[in-house]
Amino acid sequence: MRRLSPVKVHMATKQQAQPAPAQTRIAAFINQKGGCGKTTSTMQTGGAIALRGYKTLIVDLDPQQTATTWNGQAPEDRPFPARVTNLHAMGAKFTSEIQKNIGDFDVILLDCPPAIASPIPWAALQIADLCIIPIIPVLDNVWAAKEAKDIALRAQREYNEDLQIRYLPTLVSRGRLFDHCMRVIAEDEEIPAFDSVLSRRNAFPESQAYGATVHALASKSPAITEVENLTSQILDLLDLPHYVGQAATRRKK
């Protein structure tokens, strides 16, 4: 197996240290369709947020337990940057466990199951500050995302008016069909898309095998750039500085 690189915090410019947030921020990753890059998005951005100095918790709510397995691949001397916990067996009651420990973390990411009929996504959206809908820009994913869109807008309308909602294009490739679907996503008048995307790159599944983020595979790669850009946009939406503590004083090497 390849040797992992030392994990570094990637940043364009030196920044002043910022205090940790006074209030925990929560982001929920949801979609009806499996295989859309939901867990990959959660783990890569969750790890990147932790590398930026935040106390970060990833909550695995998916019966497939991919996030838990991913975390378990990490060697003892190189643990995954964020803490990962498995609460899928609690169903919608997982929110009570979150409330018990919410003060221990700056950012919590919820990896929800690929089933809108499950009570878990609905419960997650009622406590989240941000809803992220990963979507592969192909027709069946665009069609399937309508259910995730509807439940997110309903939660925003009925229970959580401050909820922000964004599409996240994942497994992006080239071709006229991809381009067409990217335009369809961008033209949605109710839910905007992130400017950043996660492309179809070997680095993403490879980092999973090592129990790591893409940052551990190489010091520079397009995958790292994509994750870093997306992470900055997520932190902006959560009204958080891009770096805190010691991570805010390091230079990109």
C-alpha positions in Angstrom: 0.0 0.0 0.0 1.2 3.5 -0.7 2.7 5.6 2.1 0.6 8.3 3.5 1.8 11.9 3.4 1.9 14.0 6.6 -1.4 15.9 6.8 -1.1 19.6 6.3 -3.5 22.4 6.6 -3.8 24.0 3.1 -4.4 27.7 2.9 -3.7 30.4 0.4 -2.6 33.1 2.8 -1.5 33.5 6.4 -4.4 34.4 8.7 -4.8 35.6 12.2 -5.9 33.1 14.8 -9.6 33.1 15.4 -11.5 31.9 18.5 -13.6 28.8 18.3 -17.4 29.5 17.8 -19.6 30.1 20.8 -22.4 28.1 19.3 -22.2 24.6 17.6 -23.1 24.6 13.9 -24.8 21.6 12.3 -24.9 20.5 8.7 -27.0 17.6 7.4 -26.2 15.7 4.2 -29.3 14.2 2.7 -30.5 12.5 -0.5 -33.0 9.9 -1.5 -30.6 8.2 -3.8 -27.7 6.1 -2.6 -24.3 6.2 -4.4 -24.5 10.0 -4.9 -21.3 10.8 -2.9 -23.1 11.7 0.4 -20.8 9.9 2.8 -17.7 10.9 0.7 -18.8 14.6 0.9 -19.5 14.3 4.7 -16.2 12.6 5.5 -13.9 14.7 3.3 -15.4 18.1 4.4 -15.7 16.9 8.0 -12.0 15.9 8.0 -11.0 19.2 6.3 -13.0 21.3 8.9 -11.2 19.4 11.7 -7.8 20.1 10.0 -8.7 23.8 10.1 -8.8 23.8 13.9 -12.5 23.0 14.7 -13.6 20.3 17.1 -15.6 18.3 14.6 -18.1 15.4 15.0 -19.4 13.3 12.1 -22.5 11.4 13.0 -23.1 8.2 11.0 -26.9 7.8 10.7 -26.9 5.5 7.7 -27.6 1.7 8.2 -24.8 1.0 5.7 -22.4 2.5 8.2 -19.9 3.6 5.6 -18.6 6.5 7.6 -18.0 4.2 10.6 -16.2 1.7 8.4 -14.1 4.4 6.8 -13.1 5.7 10.2 -12.2 2.2 11.3 -9.7 1.9 8.5 -7.5 4.6 10.0 -4.3 3.3 11.8 -4.0 4.0 15.5 -1.1 6.3 15.1 -2.9 8.3 12.4 -6.6 8.6 13.3 -9.2 10.3 11.2 -9.1 14.1 11.7 -12.7 14.4 12.9 -14.4 12.2 15.5 -16.9 9.8 14.0 -19.8 8.2 16.0 -22.5 5.8 15.0 -26.1 6.6 16.0 -28.1 5.1 13.2 -29.8 2.5 15.6 -31.4 5.4 17.5 -33.5 6.5 14.6 -35.0 10.0 15.0 -34.1 9.9 18.7 -30.5 10.6 17.8 -31.2 14.3 18.3 -31.4 13.8 22.0 -27.9 12.4 22.0 -26.7 15.3 19.9 -28.2 17.7 22.5 -26.4 16.0 25.3 -23.0 16.5 23.7 -23.5 19.6 21.6 -21.2 21.7 23.7 -18.2 19.5 23.1 -18.0 20.3 19.4 -17.8 23.3 17.1 -19.2 21.7 14.0 -21.4 18.5 13.7 -22.0 16.9 10.3 -24.9 14.4 9.9 -24.6 11.6 7.3 -28.2 10.7 6.8 -29.5 7.5 5.3 -30.5 7.4 1.6 -34.2 7.1 2.3 -36.4 10.2 2.6 -39.2 8.0 4.1 -36.9 7.4 7.1 -37.6 9.7 10.1 -33.9 10.5 10.4 -33.5 13.1 7.6 -36.6 14.9 8.8 -35.3 15.1 12.4 -31.9 16.2 11.1 -33.3 19.0 9.1 -35.1 20.4 12.2 -31.8 20.9 14.1 -29.5 21.7 11.2 -28.2 25.1 10.2 -27.3 23.9 6.7 -28.7 21.1 4.4 -26.4 19.8 1.7 -27.9 17.7 -1.1 -25.2 15.8 -3.0 -26.3 15.2 -6.5 -24.5 13.5 -9.5 -25.2 15.6 -12.6 -27.0 12.8 -14.5 -30.7 12.6 -15.2 -31.8 9.9 -12.7 -30.0 11.7 -9.9 -31.5 15.1 -10.9 -35.0 13.4 -10.9 -34.4 11.6 -7.6 -33.1 14.8 -5.8 -36.6 16.3 -6.0 -37.7 14.3 -2.9 -34.7 15.6 -1.0 -35.5 19.1 -2.2 -39.1 18.9 -1.2 -38.4 17.7 2.4 -35.7 20.3 2.9 -38.0 23.1 1.7 -40.8 21.8 3.9 -38.5 21.7 6.9 -37.4 25.2 6.2 -41.0 26.4 5.7 -42.6 24.7 8.7 -40.0 24.2 11.4 -36.6 25.7 10.7 -36.9 29.0 8.8 -33.2 29.7 9.1 -32.2 26.5 7.4 -29.9 27.1 4.4 -30.1 24.6 1.6 -27.5 23.9 -1.2 -27.0 21.4 -3.9 -23.5 19.8 -4.1 -22.6 18.4 -7.5 -20.5 15.2 -7.0 -18.8 12.6 -9.2 -18.7 15.3 -11.8 -17.2 14.3 -15.2 -17.1 15.7 -18.7 -19.6 15.3 -21.5 -22.7 17.0 -22.9 -25.0 15.1 -20.6 -23.1 16.3 -17.5 -23.0 19.8 -18.8 -26.8 19.8 -19.4 -27.5 18.4 -16.0 -25.2 21.0 -14.4 -27.2 23.7 -16.1 -30.4 22.2 -14.8 -29.1 22.2 -11.3 -27.8 25.8 -11.6 -31.1 27.0 -12.9 -33.1 25.8 -9.9 -34.7 28.9 -8.6 -35.4 27.6 -5.1 -32.1 25.9 -4.1 -28.7 27.3 -5.2 -25.7 25.0 -5.9 -22.2 25.4 -4.4 -19.7 27.0 -6.7 -17.4 24.1 -5.9 -17.9 20.5 -7.0 -16.4 17.1 -6.2 -15.2 15.5 -9.4 -14.8 11.8 -10.2 -11.3 11.2 -9.0 -9.4 8.1 -7.8 -8.1 10.0 -4.8 -11.6 9.9 -3.1 -12.1 6.2 -2.9 -8.4 5.7 -2.3 -8.4 7.9 0.8 -11.4 5.9 2.1 -9.3 2.7 2.0 -6.7 4.4 4.3 -9.3 5.8 6.7 -8.2 9.3 5.8 -9.1 12.4 3.7 -7.4 13.2 0.4 -5.1 15.5 2.3 -3.1 12.4 3.6 -2.5 11.0 0.1 -0.4 13.9 -1.4 0.6 17.4 -0.6 -0.9 18.8 -3.7 -3.7 17.4 -5.9 -6.9 18.6 -7.6 -8.9 16.6 -5.1 -7.5 18.5 -2.2 -8.2 21.8 -4.0 -11.8 20.8 -4.5 -12.3 19.7 -0.9 -10.7 22.9 0.4 -12.8 25.2 -1.8 -16.0 23.4 -0.8 -15.0 23.5 2.9 -14.5 27.2 2.8 -17.9 27.7 1.2 -19.5 25.5 3.9 -17.8 27.5 6.7 -19.0 30.7 5.0 -22.6 29.5 5.1 -22.2 28.5 8.7 -20.8 32.0 9.5 -17.5 30.6 10.7 -13.9 31.8 9.9 -12.0 29.5 7.6 -9.4 28.7 10.2 -9.2 28.8 14.0 -6.5 28.4 16.6 -3.1 27.2 15.5 -4.4 26.2 12.0 -5.0 29.9 11.3 -1.3 30.8 11.6 0.2 28.2 9.3 1.3 28.9 5.8 0.6 26.7 2.8 3.7 24.7 2.0 
